[in-house]
């Protein structure tokens, strides 16, 4: 028997006026003649984003959802080179503390998925430095919440730069330049165009990093379609993590747009996966990547309740028997 907890990404489709990604561009920042006033405006936006995160978590707890991915756009312009003198953490202490207290009180699992420009295998030294800087920002936010940053940031391997094998080895080399405290944050995900499950497993096993298995990505891009042959290896990458194994689930928008995410999750496809792994792990946390966010989660839970091997535990989790 395996317990499955469902989560969703960044914002709710049900909770109104709760965006955690309100922003200000640097062009807008520059148009404000008073720099101090512009920084105060940035801080108000960041506070509002964090306050909306707390609203989202309360919405989740009300619906028994205990797994959530924060937006990486919580603090607009946090790492902009023209704002290096801005200590964005100082004015956000209270909001971050309230978030962290709520997370710990309700035993929630939260994490981040830094944007696509965070590339640890880049041959460009400036891109690597900026990537590490962005990861440090995520670490600061987690520490500000009082959350252990270990295995809280899932990332793709990066670009192939016209030589995939060299790009894999460069990830290993560049990983050695990443501070150990940042290394501990990282999980790696197989992608849908370049780095397959086997490629990503190679890195995870070499570096001691957990692998977040993306089932949809694997169906879209693989060398060996039979992921089951590697399931034990995937599970073993989590053997030193304090957190349960994590994966991503999504469904193709259509046959023509197979890589694009659908509005909701195809329950039959998900059940096919669950029937393969049931009993192999005590718990697995599944992050839904679907256009309809929490509505996709509620829709999936309703669909799963009709399967005889599913025992619904609450609004966001269930057992798969066997």
C-alpha positions in Angstrom: 0.0 0.0 0.0 1.3 3.5 -0.9 0.1 6.8 0.3 -0.1 9.5 -2.4 -0.3 13.2 -1.6 -1.2 15.7 -4.4 0.0 19.2 -4.7 -0.2 22.0 -7.3 1.8 25.0 -8.6 2.0 28.6 -7.4 -1.5 29.9 -7.6 -5.2 29.0 -7.2 -7.8 29.1 -9.9 -10.5 29.3 -7.1 -9.1 31.9 -4.7 -9.6 35.3 -6.2 -7.1 38.2 -6.1 -4.4 36.0 -4.7 -1.5 36.2 -7.2 1.9 35.6 -5.6 3.7 36.9 -8.7 2.8 40.5 -8.9 5.7 42.3 -10.3 7.5 45.5 -11.4 9.9 45.6 -14.4 13.2 47.5 -14.2 11.9 49.9 -16.8 9.0 50.7 -14.5 11.3 51.0 -11.6 13.5 53.5 -13.5 10.5 55.7 -14.4 10.0 56.5 -10.8 12.1 59.6 -10.1 12.6 58.9 -6.4 14.7 55.8 -6.0 13.9 55.2 -2.3 10.2 55.5 -3.1 10.6 53.0 -6.0 12.3 50.5 -3.6 9.5 51.0 -1.1 7.0 50.1 -3.9 9.0 47.0 -4.7 8.8 46.0 -1.0 5.0 46.6 -0.9 4.6 44.3 -4.0 6.8 41.6 -2.3 4.9 41.8 0.9 1.6 41.5 -1.0 3.0 38.4 -2.8 4.0 36.8 0.5 0.6 37.6 2.1 -1.1 36.0 -0.9 1.1 32.9 -0.3 -0.3 32.7 3.2 -3.9 33.0 1.8 -3.1 30.2 -0.7 -1.7 27.9 2.1 -4.9 28.5 4.2 -7.0 27.7 1.2 -4.9 24.5 0.7 -5.3 23.4 4.4 -9.0 24.0 4.2 -9.0 21.4 1.3 -6.5 19.0 2.9 -3.7 19.9 0.4 -0.4 19.7 2.1 2.0 20.0 -0.9 2.6 23.3 -2.7 5.2 24.9 -5.0 5.9 28.5 -4.4 6.3 30.9 -7.3 9.9 32.0 -7.9 8.7 35.5 -8.7 7.8 36.4 -5.1 10.4 39.2 -4.9 10.5 41.3 -8.0 14.0 42.5 -9.1 15.5 40.7 -6.1 18.7 39.9 -8.1 18.8 42.7 -10.5 22.4 44.0 -10.8 21.3 47.6 -10.4 19.7 46.8 -7.0 22.6 45.0 -5.3 22.4 47.5 -2.4 18.7 46.5 -1.7 18.4 44.2 1.3 15.1 42.8 0.3 15.0 40.4 3.3 14.9 43.0 6.0 11.4 44.4 5.3 9.9 40.9 4.7 10.9 39.3 8.0 7.4 39.3 9.5 5.6 38.0 6.4 8.2 35.2 6.0 8.0 34.3 9.7 4.2 34.1 9.5 4.4 31.8 6.4 7.0 29.6 8.0 5.0 29.3 11.2 1.9 28.2 9.3 3.9 25.7 7.2 5.3 24.1 10.3 2.0 24.2 12.3 0.2 22.3 9.5 3.1 20.1 8.4 3.1 21.3 4.8 5.6 20.4 2.2 6.7 23.4 0.1 9.4 23.9 -2.5 10.5 26.0 -5.5 11.2 25.4 -9.2 13.6 28.2 -10.2 13.1 29.7 -13.7 14.6 28.3 -16.9 17.5 30.8 -16.9 19.0 29.1 -13.8 21.6 26.9 -15.7 24.3 25.1 -13.7 25.8 23.5 -16.8 26.2 26.7 -18.7 29.7 27.3 -20.3 29.2 31.0 -19.7 30.7 32.0 -16.3 28.4 35.0 -15.8 25.3 32.8 -16.3 26.6 30.3 -13.8 27.3 33.0 -11.2 23.9 34.5 -11.7 22.3 31.1 -11.4 24.0 30.5 -8.1 22.9 34.0 -7.0 19.3 33.1 -7.9 19.5 29.9 -5.9 20.9 31.8 -3.0 17.8 34.1 -3.1 15.6 31.0 -2.8 17.7 29.8 0.1 17.3 33.1 1.9 13.5 32.9 1.5 13.4 29.4 3.0 15.6 30.3 5.9 13.5 33.4 6.5 10.5 31.1 6.8 12.5 28.8 9.2 12.3 26.0 6.6 15.3 23.6 6.1 16.3 24.3 2.5 17.4 20.7 1.9 15.8 19.4 -1.3 13.5 22.3 -1.8 14.6 23.4 -5.3 13.9 21.3 -8.3 15.8 22.1 -11.5 16.3 20.8 -15.0 19.8 19.8 -16.0 20.1 22.7 -18.5 21.0 23.1 -22.2 22.9 20.7 -24.4 25.0 23.4 -26.1 25.2 21.2 -29.2 27.1 18.5 -27.2 24.9 16.6 -24.7 27.7 14.5 -23.3 30.0 17.5 -22.7 27.0 19.4 -21.1 26.4 16.5 -18.7 30.1 16.4 -17.6 30.1 20.2 -17.3 27.2 20.0 -14.9 29.4 17.8 -12.7 32.3 20.2 -13.0 30.2 23.3 -12.3 28.4 21.6 -9.4 31.7 21.6 -7.6 31.7 25.4 -7.8 28.3 25.6 -6.2 28.4 26.2 -2.4 27.6 23.1 -0.4 24.6 24.7 1.2 23.1 25.4 -2.2 24.0 21.9 -3.4 21.9 20.5 -0.6 18.8 22.4 -1.9 18.9 20.8 -5.4 16.7 18.1 -6.9 17.0 17.3 -10.7 14.2 16.6 -13.1 14.3 14.7 -16.4 13.1 17.0 -19.2 11.0 16.6 -22.4 13.6 17.6 -25.1 17.2 17.0 -24.0 18.1 15.1 -20.9 16.3 11.8 -20.5 15.6 9.9 -17.4 18.8 7.9 -17.9 20.9 11.1 -18.3 19.4 12.6 -15.2 19.9 9.5 -13.2 23.5 9.5 -14.2 24.0 12.9 -12.6 21.8 12.2 -9.6 23.7 9.1 -8.7 27.1 10.7 -9.4 26.3 13.8 -7.2 24.0 12.3 -4.5 21.0 14.4 -5.7 17.3 13.2 -5.6 15.6 12.7 -8.9 12.1 14.1 -9.4 10.6 11.8 -12.0 8.4 13.6 -14.5 6.2 10.9 -16.1 4.9 13.1 -18.9 8.4 14.3 -19.8 9.5 10.7 -20.0 6.7 9.7 -22.3 7.6 12.7 -24.6 11.4 12.1 -24.6 13.2 8.8 -23.8 15.8 6.4 -25.0 14.1 3.4 -23.3 10.3 3.8 -22.9 10.3 1.3 -20.0 10.9 3.6 -17.0 10.0 0.7 -14.7 13.5 -0.8 -15.2 14.9 2.3 -13.5 12.2 2.8 -10.8 14.4 1.3 -8.0 17.2 3.6 -9.0 14.9 6.6 -8.9 13.7 5.6 -5.4 17.3 5.1 -4.2 18.2 8.7 -5.1 15.9 9.7 -2.2 17.4 7.4 0.3 19.3 10.2 2.1 16.6 12.8 1.9 14.5 13.8 4.9 11.5 14.2 2.5 9.3 11.6 0.8 10.0 10.8 -2.9 8.6 13.5 -5.2 7.4 13.3 -8.8 5.7 15.6 -11.4 2.5 14.6 -13.1 0.8 16.3 -16.1 -1.0 15.2 -19.2 -0.5 16.1 -22.9 -2.7 18.9 -24.3 -3.2 16.8 -27.5 -1.4 14.4 -29.7 -0.1 17.3 -31.8 0.9 19.3 -28.7 2.1 16.3 -26.7 4.7 18.3 -24.7 2.2 21.0 -23.7 0.3 20.6 -20.4 -3.4 20.0 -20.5 -5.9 21.8 -18.3 -6.4 18.7 -16.0 -4.8 15.3 -15.4 -5.9 12.1 -17.3 -6.8 9.8 -14.4 -6.4 6.7 -16.5 -2.8 7.5 -17.5 -2.1 8.3 -13.8 -3.6 5.1 -12.6 -1.5 3.2 -15.1 1.6 4.7 -13.4 0.3 4.1 -9.9 -0.5 0.4 -10.6 3.2 0.0 -11.6 4.6 1.5 -8.4 2.1 0.6 -5.7 3.7 -0.9 -2.7 7.2 0.0 -3.8 7.3 3.1 -1.6 5.4 4.1 1.6 4.6 7.6 0.3 5.0 9.6 -2.8 4.2 13.3 -3.3 2.9 14.2 -6.7 3.1 17.7 -8.0 0.3 18.4 -10.5 1.5 20.6 -13.4 -1.7 21.5 -15.1 -3.3 24.7 -16.4 -6.2 24.6 -14.0 -4.0 24.3 -10.9 -6.0 23.4 -7.8 -9.1 22.8 -9.9 -7.1 20.1 -11.7 -6.3 18.6 -8.3 -10.0 18.5 -7.2 -11.0 17.1 -10.5 -8.4 14.3 -10.3 -9.4 13.4 -6.7 -13.1 13.0 -7.8 -12.0 10.8 -10.7 -9.8 8.6 -8.6 -12.5 8.0 -6.0 -14.2 5.7 -8.6 -11.3 3.3 -8.9 -11.7 0.2 -6.7 -8.0 0.2 -5.7 -8.1 3.8 -4.4 -8.9 4.6 -0.8 -9.5 8.4 -0.4 -8.0 9.7 2.8 -9.0 13.3 2.5 -9.3 16.1 -0.1 -5.7 15.9 -1.2 -4.5 12.4 -0.5 -5.3 8.7 -1.0 -4.0 5.2 -0.7 -3.4 2.9 -3.6 -4.0 -0.7 -2.5 -1.7 -3.6 -3.4 
